[in-house]
Amino acid sequence: MTLQAILDCAYASFDHYELNCETWMLVRNWCKDLLVPEELERYRELYEGNDDENLQSEWDTLLDKFYNSDEDVGSSDNEGQANLRDDFEIYSETMREKTIAYHQLKAFSLYLEDKPAQTAAYHDFLVSIYSFLHYILLS
C-alpha cells in the first residue's frame, strides 16, 4: 500500500527526528506535501463506507502533527528560523561527537579484551569517573 508507506514515513519523521534533523525534516516536508488536507477530503469521498477508516484517521492525525509543529516557528519568523537552524547544527555536531566517542570506546574495549592488566586499570578509571560524577550530583 502506497498510502500506508507514506504514513509510516511521516510518523518516522517525528519518531526519529533527533537522530538526523535535516534528513528527517526533508522526509517530513515531502510527506506533508503529499498528505494535504484537500486530498484527505477527496480520499474520504472515494472510500466512503469502505473499510479504510484507519488510514483516514492516521492521515488526519498526521495533519494535526504537521501543522502543530509548524506553529513553533512560522515562515515569517526569520529570527526564530535562524535560531532553529542553529539548534539543528549544534545538535548535529553533538550527535556526531557522541557517535565518535561511542565508537572509540567500543574500539578500546575490543583492544582490552586480551590485556588483563590494562583492563583492570580501565575499570578503575571508570569507577573513579562514576565516583566523581556521583560526588558532583550529591553536592
PyMOL commands that set and color helices and strands:
alter all, ss='L'
color gray80, all
select helices_A, chain A and resi 2-15+17-19+21-34+37-46+53-71+78-112+116-138
alter helices_A, ss='H'
color red, helices_A
deselect
rebuild
show_as cartoon
